[in-house]
Amino acid sequence: MKAAARGLSCAFFALALAVLSPALSAQQSAASTASAHQNPNWWKNGVIYEIYPRSFQDSNGDGIGDLNGVTSRLDYLQSLGIDAIWLTPIYPSPQVDFGYDISDYENIDPQYGTLADFDRLVTEARKRNIGIIMDLVLNHTSDKHPWFVESRSSRTNFRRDWYMWHDPKMVDGKPEPPNNWLSVFGHSAWQWDAKTGQYYYHRFYIQQPDLNWNNPEVRKAMYGVESFWIQHGVVGFRLDAITSLFEDPTDTDENYVLGPDGKPLINAYGDKEVDTLKTDNLPEVHDVLRELRQVADQTHGRKVVLIGETYLRSVDDLRKMYGPHNDELDLPMDMEVGFINRFDTNTFRQRVNEAETEIEDEQPLFVFDNHDNPRWDRYDHNPHHDDVGHVIAAVLFASRDTAMMYYGDEIGMVTTPPTRKEDVKDPIGITGWPKEKGRDGERTPMQWNDGPDAGFSPRGVKTWLPIPPSYANINVAAEEHEPDSMLHWYQQLIALKKSDPALHDGAETMLNTADEHVLSWLRKSDNGEAVVVACNFTDQPQSVSFDLSAQGVHGTHLKTLLKTPGAADPASLHSIQLGPFGVYVGRVQ
Ligand code: GLC
């Protein structure tokens, strides 16, 4: 398995760049970007909005969202104040994993439109100072990709080594998987291929065979894909499952993960849970990140941002993802803050503080929601749904970070999982039912209004996932008219993040660090402007007082910039009253 050189030589990479560069420069002018994205720092402290294209806006009435649908909603996104859209995969795909199983990296799935539609989206978004970020799935392809079809055709096929083939372990004369490695989506990560008498490795679904990143030809092909989309004007890539590219070449068993009783934990699929030390975050990942960065940096006059899907074990591992010389990822996702999944002041304080102080001067990327996890209502304190949302959004937008949000967060869309197994679309929900219901609940259609299909589909058709009943009250049209809506809360926070110098890029310091109820922090810009943020994490009223002399801030008066509906303006820094889950943001004067 992976016989080709581990640790690709620099000589190969120089060659690959030499091949790609002329094509890049020839098309640079065609792909010139919006002025906002010519600022090389546009992504720092910006807002990135994730769109699951299947569920955002259906323009042709087939019940599935598409690219023209996204284009038709750009004015709305501009009014929200976002800087970039991350589109989850829109390439041709059998759609087993709804696009994360790609069969052609340089085209658009007809369900979503055409390359011309994509180019129009880029152009129209650029006019509104919005950049497009593509999802780059490098770890695996679809089993229907011609590369894999060739690879599995025979042991001697020239693409055999593009994937991870392995001889079986023979037990009592019968072939068994080479080791106990598990797929993230349940059961063995090895799939038997009777025709050629070997197993192939798949970290995700059986239909998603892993590529062999030790093979120089695989790297060359994927760097070509990267430059293809740069030529089409994208401003960045979200690198899917990027820590999974390499596996330990010894192919030995992982340790079992033990529960408190010393016995292996059993996962939702009924498997004995194993560790991922041999299949995740191996050091060779960093070589690839540097190479991807070199391709991205071939663009002139445009910053192409590399964002990583980085579920890691520690802030130390997160720091390494930026590279020792800032030559790897720009924005590895910090999953430690957003996916704590405990609405607890001390834990939030510790995680936010780590991100602000332990990744040196790098830019943190915070994210609370995506297409793989229940929405922020997972933190819900019934009946305080919206109140909790105010707090989450304040942490996301008033911290010193790049903020990544998920479509529908801004109106408070709620996770709506299927109630019957026969309705499940995400295969892990079928394999794992009822413990694992899959990810349909966070992928339901965007709720635009209270009309047929919530305005998602133009003709009131059967949508690919049902419209959640909550659309009657939770929808864009209604919230645009309500001054105290979640939508306005998001708009105001995003506007402050962009316009207020302290909230834009001011340093961040935690305040009142012994307070178990209220999370508070100071943002201070280089010119001394200071803003305090206080978030009540409880359902009881709280009062806070700040002494900022140690931070060199001497004023005691406050000018309110934003507060949760119904709260009074505080008289001074010494007496800020917060209602249940109340949030206060004020400039010190
Ligand atoms: C990432 C994606 C997820 C997908 C998986 C396999 O984790 O976010 O949706 O299923 O990779 O590509």
Residues whose N, C-alpha, C, O or C-beta is under 5 A from the ligand:
A	BS01	GLC	D97 Y100 F204 D240 A241 D372
